[in-house]
Amino acid sequence: MTTLLRFLTRGVNHYQEVIEGLLERNLGISKYFSYIVIKSPFIKTHCPIERLFPHQH
């Protein structure tokens, strides 16, 4: 079975921590590939991240 996931992380180091955590849990991930998109040629509508993750004091 092939599954495609998209992650939103604080940065590359955080992404690596997330991936390593998933691999350590032995969830059945046999291999993974990472592609980092710096700038996309596609124009997409979006929701500001502040709306998804409001700053909490």
CHARMM internal coordinates of N, CA and C (Angstrom, degrees):
IC EDIT
DIST 1 N 1 CA 1.4420
DIST 1 CA 1 C 1.5287
ANGL 1 N 1 CA 1 C 107.88
DIST 1 C 2 N 1.3166
ANGL 1 CA 1 C 2 N 115.63
DIHE 1 N 1 CA 1 C 2 N 137.93
DIST 2 N 2 CA 1.4578
ANGL 1 C 2 N 2 CA 121.63
DIHE 1 CA 1 C 2 N 2 CA 176.78
DIST 2 CA 2 C 1.5135
ANGL 2 N 2 CA 2 C 108.77
DIHE 1 C 2 N 2 CA 2 C -111.56
DIST 2 C 3 N 1.3130
ANGL 2 CA 2 C 3 N 116.39
DIHE 2 N 2 CA 2 C 3 N 131.98
DIST 3 N 3 CA 1.4624
ANGL 2 C 3 N 3 CA 121.94
DIHE 2 CA 2 C 3 N 3 CA 179.11
DIST 3 CA 3 C 1.5164
ANGL 3 N 3 CA 3 C 108.35
DIHE 2 C 3 N 3 CA 3 C -127.25
DIST 3 C 4 N 1.3149
ANGL 3 CA 3 C 4 N 116.28
DIHE 3 N 3 CA 3 C 4 N 136.53
DIST 4 N 4 CA 1.4537
ANGL 3 C 4 N 4 CA 121.73
DIHE 3 CA 3 C 4 N 4 CA 178.15
DIST 4 CA 4 C 1.5159
ANGL 4 N 4 CA 4 C 108.54
DIHE 3 C 4 N 4 CA 4 C -109.27
DIST 4 C 5 N 1.3217
ANGL 4 CA 4 C 5 N 116.11
DIHE 4 N 4 CA 4 C 5 N 125.74
DIST 5 N 5 CA 1.4624
ANGL 4 C 5 N 5 CA 121.55
DIHE 4 CA 4 C 5 N 5 CA 178.53
DIST 5 CA 5 C 1.5160
ANGL 5 N 5 CA 5 C 109.56
DIHE 4 C 5 N 5 CA 5 C -121.83
DIST 5 C 6 N 1.3083
ANGL 5 CA 5 C 6 N 115.37
DIHE 5 N 5 CA 5 C 6 N 149.66
DIST 6 N 6 CA 1.4664
ANGL 5 C 6 N 6 CA 120.98
DIHE 5 CA 5 C 6 N 6 CA 174.29
DIST 6 CA 6 C 1.5229
ANGL 6 N 6 CA 6 C 106.70
DIHE 5 C 6 N 6 CA 6 C -122.38
DIST 6 C 7 N 1.3349
ANGL 6 CA 6 C 7 N 115.92
DIHE 6 N 6 CA 6 C 7 N 131.37
DIST 7 N 7 CA 1.4554
ANGL 6 C 7 N 7 CA 121.37
DIHE 6 CA 6 C 7 N 7 CA -179.56
DIST 7 CA 7 C 1.5183
ANGL 7 N 7 CA 7 C 109.98
DIHE 6 C 7 N 7 CA 7 C -113.17
DIST 7 C 8 N 1.2984
ANGL 7 CA 7 C 8 N 116.13
DIHE 7 N 7 CA 7 C 8 N 142.62
DIST 8 N 8 CA 1.4585
ANGL 7 C 8 N 8 CA 122.53
DIHE 7 CA 7 C 8 N 8 CA 170.84
DIST 8 CA 8 C 1.5212
ANGL 8 N 8 CA 8 C 105.43
DIHE 7 C 8 N 8 CA 8 C -113.70
DIST 8 C 9 N 1.3297
ANGL 8 CA 8 C 9 N 116.64
DIHE 8 N 8 CA 8 C 9 N 113.68
DIST 9 N 9 CA 1.4631
ANGL 8 C 9 N 9 CA 120.69
DIHE 8 CA 8 C 9 N 9 CA -176.99
DIST 9 CA 9 C 1.5199
ANGL 9 N 9 CA 9 C 110.02
DIHE 8 C 9 N 9 CA 9 C -126.93
DIST 9 C 10 N 1.3320
ANGL 9 CA 9 C 10 N 114.66
DIHE 9 N 9 CA 9 C 10 N 168.62
DIST 10 N 10 CA 1.4667
ANGL 9 C 10 N 10 CA 120.50
DIHE 9 CA 9 C 10 N 10 CA -179.48
DIST 10 CA 10 C 1.5200
ANGL 10 N 10 CA 10 C 112.06
DIHE 9 C 10 N 10 CA 10 C -71.90
DIST 10 C 11 N 1.3058
ANGL 10 CA 10 C 11 N 117.21
DIHE 10 N 10 CA 10 C 11 N -20.46
DIST 11 N 11 CA 1.4595
ANGL 10 C 11 N 11 CA 121.10
DIHE 10 CA 10 C 11 N 11 CA -178.80
DIST 11 CA 11 C 1.5176
ANGL 11 N 11 CA 11 C 109.80
DIHE 10 C 11 N 11 CA 11 C 174.20
DIST 11 C 12 N 1.3184
ANGL 11 CA 11 C 12 N 115.69
DIHE 11 N 11 CA 11 C 12 N -177.73
DIST 12 N 12 CA 1.4583
ANGL 11 C 12 N 12 CA 121.19
DIHE 11 CA 11 C 12 N 12 CA -177.59
DIST 12 CA 12 C 1.5267
ANGL 12 N 12 CA 12 C 111.21
DIHE 11 C 12 N 12 CA 12 C -63.18
DIST 12 C 13 N 1.3278
ANGL 12 CA 12 C 13 N 117.76
DIHE 12 N 12 CA 12 C 13 N -42.15
DIST 13 N 13 CA 1.4684
ANGL 12 C 13 N 13 CA 120.33
DIHE 12 CA 12 C 13 N 13 CA 179.72
DIST 13 CA 13 C 1.5222
ANGL 13 N 13 CA 13 C 111.33
DIHE 12 C 13 N 13 CA 13 C -61.74
DIST 13 C 14 N 1.3238
ANGL 13 CA 13 C 14 N 117.10
DIHE 13 N 13 CA 13 C 14 N -42.41
DIST 14 N 14 CA 1.4619
ANGL 13 C 14 N 14 CA 120.86
DIHE 13 CA 13 C 14 N 14 CA 178.99
DIST 14 CA 14 C 1.5285
ANGL 14 N 14 CA 14 C 110.22
DIHE 13 C 14 N 14 CA 14 C -64.98
DIST 14 C 15 N 1.3238
ANGL 14 CA 14 C 15 N 117.04
DIHE 14 N 14 CA 14 C 15 N -41.09
DIST 15 N 15 CA 1.4631
ANGL 14 C 15 N 15 CA 120.85
DIHE 14 CA 14 C 15 N 15 CA 177.24
DIST 15 CA 15 C 1.5303
ANGL 15 N 15 CA 15 C 109.98
DIHE 14 C 15 N 15 CA 15 C -58.63
DIST 15 C 16 N 1.3302
ANGL 15 CA 15 C 16 N 116.80
DIHE 15 N 15 CA 15 C 16 N -44.99
DIST 16 N 16 CA 1.4628
ANGL 15 C 16 N 16 CA 120.75
DIHE 15 CA 15 C 16 N 16 CA -179.73
DIST 16 CA 16 C 1.5246
ANGL 16 N 16 CA 16 C 110.82
DIHE 15 C 16 N 16 CA 16 C -62.00
DIST 16 C 17 N 1.3286
ANGL 16 CA 16 C 17 N 117.54
DIHE 16 N 16 CA 16 C 17 N -39.73
DIST 17 N 17 CA 1.4671
ANGL 16 C 17 N 17 CA 121.11
DIHE 16 CA 16 C 17 N 17 CA 177.26
DIST 17 CA 17 C 1.5221
ANGL 17 N 17 CA 17 C 110.92
DIHE 16 C 17 N 17 CA 17 C -62.24
DIST 17 C 18 N 1.3204
ANGL 17 CA 17 C 18 N 116.79
DIHE 17 N 17 CA 17 C 18 N -42.23
DIST 18 N 18 CA 1.4689
ANGL 17 C 18 N 18 CA 121.06
DIHE 17 CA 17 C 18 N 18 CA 179.62
DIST 18 CA 18 C 1.5258
ANGL 18 N 18 CA 18 C 110.24
DIHE 17 C 18 N 18 CA 18 C -62.92
DIST 18 C 19 N 1.3287
ANGL 18 CA 18 C 19 N 117.04
DIHE 18 N 18 CA 18 C 19 N -48.16
DIST 19 N 19 CA 1.4640
ANGL 18 C 19 N 19 CA 121.23
DIHE 18 CA 18 C 19 N 19 CA -179.24
DIST 19 CA 19 C 1.5271
ANGL 19 N 19 CA 19 C 110.81
DIHE 18 C 19 N 19 CA 19 C -61.95
DIST 19 C 20 N 1.3245
ANGL 19 CA 19 C 20 N 117.17
DIHE 19 N 19 CA 19 C 20 N -46.48
DIST 20 N 20 CA 1.4656
ANGL 19 C 20 N 20 CA 120.06
DIHE 19 CA 19 C 20 N 20 CA 179.89
DIST 20 CA 20 C 1.5203
ANGL 20 N 20 CA 20 C 111.08
DIHE 19 C 20 N 20 CA 20 C -61.65
DIST 20 C 21 N 1.3276
ANGL 20 CA 20 C 21 N 116.96
DIHE 20 N 20 CA 20 C 21 N -38.43
DIST 21 N 21 CA 1.4598
ANGL 20 C 21 N 21 CA 120.63
DIHE 20 CA 20 C 21 N 21 CA 177.16
DIST 21 CA 21 C 1.5177
ANGL 21 N 21 CA 21 C 111.82
DIHE 20 C 21 N 21 CA 21 C -62.51
DIST 21 C 22 N 1.3265
ANGL 21 CA 21 C 22 N 117.10
DIHE 21 N 21 CA 21 C 22 N -41.43
DIST 22 N 22 CA 1.4635
ANGL 21 C 22 N 22 CA 120.54
DIHE 21 CA 21 C 22 N 22 CA 177.90
DIST 22 CA 22 C 1.5232
ANGL 22 N 22 CA 22 C 111.37
DIHE 21 C 22 N 22 CA 22 C -65.32
DIST 22 C 23 N 1.3296
ANGL 22 CA 22 C 23 N 116.66
DIHE 22 N 22 CA 22 C 23 N -42.43
DIST 23 N 23 CA 1.4626
ANGL 22 C 23 N 23 CA 120.23
DIHE 22 CA 22 C 23 N 23 CA -179.92
DIST 23 CA 23 C 1.5260
ANGL 23 N 23 CA 23 C 111.65
DIHE 22 C 23 N 23 CA 23 C -65.38
DIST 23 C 24 N 1.3286
ANGL 23 CA 23 C 24 N 117.58
DIHE 23 N 23 CA 23 C 24 N -38.59
DIST 24 N 24 CA 1.4674
ANGL 23 C 24 N 24 CA 121.66
DIHE 23 CA 23 C 24 N 24 CA -179.71
DIST 24 CA 24 C 1.5246
ANGL 24 N 24 CA 24 C 112.29
DIHE 23 C 24 N 24 CA 24 C -66.30
DIST 24 C 25 N 1.3264
ANGL 24 CA 24 C 25 N 117.56
DIHE 24 N 24 CA 24 C 25 N -23.79
DIST 25 N 25 CA 1.4674
ANGL 24 C 25 N 25 CA 121.31
DIHE 24 CA 24 C 25 N 25 CA -178.66
DIST 25 CA 25 C 1.5246
ANGL 25 N 25 CA 25 C 112.71
DIHE 24 C 25 N 25 CA 25 C -80.00
DIST 25 C 26 N 1.3369
ANGL 25 CA 25 C 26 N 117.14
DIHE 25 N 25 CA 25 C 26 N -2.05
DIST 26 N 26 CA 1.4707
ANGL 25 C 26 N 26 CA 121.82
DIHE 25 CA 25 C 26 N 26 CA 178.35
DIST 26 CA 26 C 1.5247
ANGL 26 N 26 CA 26 C 112.12
DIHE 25 C 26 N 26 CA 26 C 51.09
DIST 26 C 27 N 1.3280
ANGL 26 CA 26 C 27 N 115.91
DIHE 26 N 26 CA 26 C 27 N 55.59
DIST 27 N 27 CA 1.4585
ANGL 26 C 27 N 27 CA 121.97
DIHE 26 CA 26 C 27 N 27 CA -178.51
DIST 27 CA 27 C 1.5263
ANGL 27 N 27 CA 27 C 112.68
DIHE 26 C 27 N 27 CA 27 C -86.86
DIST 27 C 28 N 1.3178
ANGL 27 CA 27 C 28 N 116.88
DIHE 27 N 27 CA 27 C 28 N 1.72
DIST 28 N 28 CA 1.4574
ANGL 27 C 28 N 28 CA 120.32
DIHE 27 CA 27 C 28 N 28 CA -179.36
DIST 28 CA 28 C 1.5183
ANGL 28 N 28 CA 28 C 113.69
DIHE 27 C 28 N 28 CA 28 C 97.69
DIST 28 C 29 N 1.3172
ANGL 28 CA 28 C 29 N 117.10
DIHE 28 N 28 CA 28 C 29 N 16.31
DIST 29 N 29 CA 1.4683
ANGL 28 C 29 N 29 CA 120.91
DIHE 28 CA 28 C 29 N 29 CA 177.71
DIST 29 CA 29 C 1.5228
ANGL 29 N 29 CA 29 C 107.34
DIHE 28 C 29 N 29 CA 29 C -79.89
DIST 29 C 30 N 1.3327
ANGL 29 CA 29 C 30 N 116.74
DIHE 29 N 29 CA 29 C 30 N 112.40
DIST 30 N 30 CA 1.4628
ANGL 29 C 30 N 30 CA 119.61
DIHE 29 CA 29 C 30 N 30 CA -177.78
DIST 30 CA 30 C 1.5230
ANGL 30 N 30 CA 30 C 112.23
DIHE 29 C 30 N 30 CA 30 C -89.32
DIST 30 C 31 N 1.3328
ANGL 30 CA 30 C 31 N 117.01
DIHE 30 N 30 CA 30 C 31 N -30.27
DIST 31 N 31 CA 1.4614
ANGL 30 C 31 N 31 CA 120.47
DIHE 30 CA 30 C 31 N 31 CA 176.10
DIST 31 CA 31 C 1.5179
ANGL 31 N 31 CA 31 C 108.37
DIHE 30 C 31 N 31 CA 31 C -160.06
DIST 31 C 32 N 1.3229
ANGL 31 CA 31 C 32 N 114.91
DIHE 31 N 31 CA 31 C 32 N 157.71
DIST 32 N 32 CA 1.4612
ANGL 31 C 32 N 32 CA 119.44
DIHE 31 CA 31 C 32 N 32 CA 177.34
DIST 32 CA 32 C 1.5193
ANGL 32 N 32 CA 32 C 109.51
DIHE 31 C 32 N 32 CA 32 C -146.77
DIST 32 C 33 N 1.3068
ANGL 32 CA 32 C 33 N 115.05
DIHE 32 N 32 CA 32 C 33 N 154.46
DIST 33 N 33 CA 1.4577
ANGL 32 C 33 N 33 CA 122.68
DIHE 32 CA 32 C 33 N 33 CA 177.79
DIST 33 CA 33 C 1.5130
ANGL 33 N 33 CA 33 C 107.58
DIHE 32 C 33 N 33 CA 33 C -125.64
DIST 33 C 34 N 1.3041
ANGL 33 CA 33 C 34 N 116.95
DIHE 33 N 33 CA 33 C 34 N 142.60
DIST 34 N 34 CA 1.4652
ANGL 33 C 34 N 34 CA 121.86
DIHE 33 CA 33 C 34 N 34 CA 179.78
DIST 34 CA 34 C 1.5198
ANGL 34 N 34 CA 34 C 109.89
DIHE 33 C 34 N 34 CA 34 C -119.72
DIST 34 C 35 N 1.3159
ANGL 34 CA 34 C 35 N 114.77
DIHE 34 N 34 CA 34 C 35 N 133.68
DIST 35 N 35 CA 1.4576
ANGL 34 C 35 N 35 CA 121.71
DIHE 34 CA 34 C 35 N 35 CA 174.53
DIST 35 CA 35 C 1.5134
ANGL 35 N 35 CA 35 C 106.91
DIHE 34 C 35 N 35 CA 35 C -129.93
DIST 35 C 36 N 1.3099
ANGL 35 CA 35 C 36 N 117.11
DIHE 35 N 35 CA 35 C 36 N 125.44
DIST 36 N 36 CA 1.4605
ANGL 35 C 36 N 36 CA 121.51
DIHE 35 CA 35 C 36 N 36 CA 179.36
DIST 36 CA 36 C 1.5241
ANGL 36 N 36 CA 36 C 107.73
DIHE 35 C 36 N 36 CA 36 C -103.00
DIST 36 C 37 N 1.3177
ANGL 36 CA 36 C 37 N 115.98
DIHE 36 N 36 CA 36 C 37 N 125.50
DIST 37 N 37 CA 1.4594
ANGL 36 C 37 N 37 CA 121.23
DIHE 36 CA 36 C 37 N 37 CA 178.70
DIST 37 CA 37 C 1.5189
ANGL 37 N 37 CA 37 C 107.91
DIHE 36 C 37 N 37 CA 37 C -101.03
DIST 37 C 38 N 1.3190
ANGL 37 CA 37 C 38 N 116.16
DIHE 37 N 37 CA 37 C 38 N 114.58
DIST 38 N 38 CA 1.4599
ANGL 37 C 38 N 38 CA 121.79
DIHE 37 CA 37 C 38 N 38 CA 179.03
DIST 38 CA 38 C 1.5238
ANGL 38 N 38 CA 38 C 109.94
DIHE 37 C 38 N 38 CA 38 C -84.79
DIST 38 C 39 N 1.3219
ANGL 38 CA 38 C 39 N 115.23
DIHE 38 N 38 CA 38 C 39 N -45.19
DIST 39 N 39 CA 1.4606
ANGL 38 C 39 N 39 CA 120.28
DIHE 38 CA 38 C 39 N 39 CA -179.76
DIST 39 CA 39 C 1.5213
ANGL 39 N 39 CA 39 C 107.43
DIHE 38 C 39 N 39 CA 39 C -146.67
DIST 39 C 40 N 1.3048
ANGL 39 CA 39 C 40 N 116.51
DIHE 39 N 39 CA 39 C 40 N 129.07
DIST 40 N 40 CA 1.4530
ANGL 39 C 40 N 40 CA 121.21
DIHE 39 CA 39 C 40 N 40 CA -177.94
DIST 40 CA 40 C 1.5251
ANGL 40 N 40 CA 40 C 110.27
DIHE 39 C 40 N 40 CA 40 C -100.46
DIST 40 C 41 N 1.3343
ANGL 40 CA 40 C 41 N 117.96
DIHE 40 N 40 CA 40 C 41 N 140.32
DIST 41 N 41 CA 1.4641
ANGL 40 C 41 N 41 CA 120.17
DIHE 40 CA 40 C 41 N 41 CA 177.07
DIST 41 CA 41 C 1.5276
ANGL 41 N 41 CA 41 C 112.56
DIHE 40 C 41 N 41 CA 41 C -76.90
DIST 41 C 42 N 1.3231
ANGL 41 CA 41 C 42 N 117.02
DIHE 41 N 41 CA 41 C 42 N -7.19
DIST 42 N 42 CA 1.4544
ANGL 41 C 42 N 42 CA 121.55
DIHE 41 CA 41 C 42 N 42 CA -178.31
DIST 42 CA 42 C 1.5203
ANGL 42 N 42 CA 42 C 110.63
DIHE 41 C 42 N 42 CA 42 C -92.49
DIST 42 C 43 N 1.3090
ANGL 42 CA 42 C 43 N 116.28
DIHE 42 N 42 CA 42 C 43 N 137.77
DIST 43 N 43 CA 1.4608
ANGL 42 C 43 N 43 CA 121.36
DIHE 42 CA 42 C 43 N 43 CA 175.33
DIST 43 CA 43 C 1.5222
ANGL 43 N 43 CA 43 C 107.10
DIHE 42 C 43 N 43 CA 43 C -91.54
DIST 43 C 44 N 1.3066
ANGL 43 CA 43 C 44 N 116.25
DIHE 43 N 43 CA 43 C 44 N 120.85
DIST 44 N 44 CA 1.4640
ANGL 43 C 44 N 44 CA 121.06
DIHE 43 CA 43 C 44 N 44 CA -177.21
DIST 44 CA 44 C 1.5174
ANGL 44 N 44 CA 44 C 109.43
DIHE 43 C 44 N 44 CA 44 C -122.44
DIST 44 C 45 N 1.3094
ANGL 44 CA 44 C 45 N 115.08
DIHE 44 N 44 CA 44 C 45 N 145.52
DIST 45 N 45 CA 1.4562
ANGL 44 C 45 N 45 CA 117.73
DIHE 44 CA 44 C 45 N 45 CA 170.99
DIST 45 CA 45 C 1.5151
ANGL 45 N 45 CA 45 C 106.57
DIHE 44 C 45 N 45 CA 45 C -76.35
DIST 45 C 46 N 1.3021
ANGL 45 CA 45 C 46 N 117.17
DIHE 45 N 45 CA 45 C 46 N 151.72
DIST 46 N 46 CA 1.4535
ANGL 45 C 46 N 46 CA 119.19
DIHE 45 CA 45 C 46 N 46 CA -174.63
DIST 46 CA 46 C 1.5174
ANGL 46 N 46 CA 46 C 110.68
DIHE 45 C 46 N 46 CA 46 C -147.29
DIST 46 C 47 N 1.2896
ANGL 46 CA 46 C 47 N 113.04
DIHE 46 N 46 CA 46 C 47 N 165.68
DIST 47 N 47 CA 1.4568
ANGL 46 C 47 N 47 CA 122.28
DIHE 46 CA 46 C 47 N 47 CA 173.44
DIST 47 CA 47 C 1.5250
ANGL 47 N 47 CA 47 C 106.00
DIHE 46 C 47 N 47 CA 47 C -111.80
DIST 47 C 48 N 1.3335
ANGL 47 CA 47 C 48 N 118.88
DIHE 47 N 47 CA 47 C 48 N 126.33
DIST 48 N 48 CA 1.4686
ANGL 47 C 48 N 48 CA 119.81
DIHE 47 CA 47 C 48 N 48 CA 179.53
DIST 48 CA 48 C 1.5308
ANGL 48 N 48 CA 48 C 111.24
DIHE 47 C 48 N 48 CA 48 C -54.94
DIST 48 C 49 N 1.3132
ANGL 48 CA 48 C 49 N 115.82
DIHE 48 N 48 CA 48 C 49 N 136.26
DIST 49 N 49 CA 1.4627
ANGL 48 C 49 N 49 CA 120.67
DIHE 48 CA 48 C 49 N 49 CA -177.01
DIST 49 CA 49 C 1.5232
ANGL 49 N 49 CA 49 C 112.01
DIHE 48 C 49 N 49 CA 49 C -59.40
DIST 49 C 50 N 1.3277
ANGL 49 CA 49 C 50 N 116.33
DIHE 49 N 49 CA 49 C 50 N -28.37
DIST 50 N 50 CA 1.4657
ANGL 49 C 50 N 50 CA 119.31
DIHE 49 CA 49 C 50 N 50 CA 178.18
DIST 50 CA 50 C 1.5285
ANGL 50 N 50 CA 50 C 111.01
DIHE 49 C 50 N 50 CA 50 C -61.89
DIST 50 C 51 N 1.3175
ANGL 50 CA 50 C 51 N 116.77
DIHE 50 N 50 CA 50 C 51 N -28.92
DIST 51 N 51 CA 1.4568
ANGL 50 C 51 N 51 CA 120.41
DIHE 50 CA 50 C 51 N 51 CA 178.60
DIST 51 CA 51 C 1.5326
ANGL 51 N 51 CA 51 C 111.30
DIHE 50 C 51 N 51 CA 51 C -73.84
DIST 51 C 52 N 1.3269
ANGL 51 CA 51 C 52 N 115.74
DIHE 51 N 51 CA 51 C 52 N -32.66
DIST 52 N 52 CA 1.4617
ANGL 51 C 52 N 52 CA 120.15
DIHE 51 CA 51 C 52 N 52 CA 179.07
DIST 52 CA 52 C 1.5259
ANGL 52 N 52 CA 52 C 111.84
DIHE 51 C 52 N 52 CA 52 C -78.00
DIST 52 C 53 N 1.3304
ANGL 52 CA 52 C 53 N 115.93
DIHE 52 N 52 CA 52 C 53 N -38.30
DIST 53 N 53 CA 1.4571
ANGL 52 C 53 N 53 CA 121.91
DIHE 52 CA 52 C 53 N 53 CA -176.78
DIST 53 CA 53 C 1.5214
ANGL 53 N 53 CA 53 C 109.49
DIHE 52 C 53 N 53 CA 53 C -130.09
DIST 53 C 54 N 1.3233
ANGL 53 CA 53 C 54 N 117.45
DIHE 53 N 53 CA 53 C 54 N 77.29
DIST 54 N 54 CA 1.4645
ANGL 53 C 54 N 54 CA 118.95
DIHE 53 CA 53 C 54 N 54 CA -178.26
DIST 54 CA 54 C 1.5284
ANGL 54 N 54 CA 54 C 111.02
DIHE 53 C 54 N 54 CA 54 C -61.74
DIST 54 C 55 N 1.3176
ANGL 54 CA 54 C 55 N 115.16
DIHE 54 N 54 CA 54 C 55 N 142.35
DIST 55 N 55 CA 1.4683
ANGL 54 C 55 N 55 CA 120.90
DIHE 54 CA 54 C 55 N 55 CA 179.28
DIST 55 CA 55 C 1.5245
ANGL 55 N 55 CA 55 C 109.17
DIHE 54 C 55 N 55 CA 55 C -65.39
DIST 55 C 56 N 1.3112
ANGL 55 CA 55 C 56 N 115.75
DIHE 55 N 55 CA 55 C 56 N 127.36
DIST 56 N 56 CA 1.4617
ANGL 55 C 56 N 56 CA 120.43
DIHE 55 CA 55 C 56 N 56 CA 179.66
DIST 56 CA 56 C 1.5182
ANGL 56 N 56 CA 56 C 108.82
DIHE 55 C 56 N 56 CA 56 C -109.88
DIST 56 C 57 N 1.3083
ANGL 56 CA 56 C 57 N 115.92
DIHE 56 N 56 CA 56 C 57 N 134.78
DIST 57 N 57 CA 1.4703
ANGL 56 C 57 N 57 CA 120.82
DIHE 56 CA 56 C 57 N 57 CA -179.13
DIST 57 CA 57 C 1.4975
ANGL 57 N 57 CA 57 C 110.88
DIHE 56 C 57 N 57 CA 57 C -88.49
END
COOR INIT
IC SEED 1 N 1 CA 1 C
IC BUILD
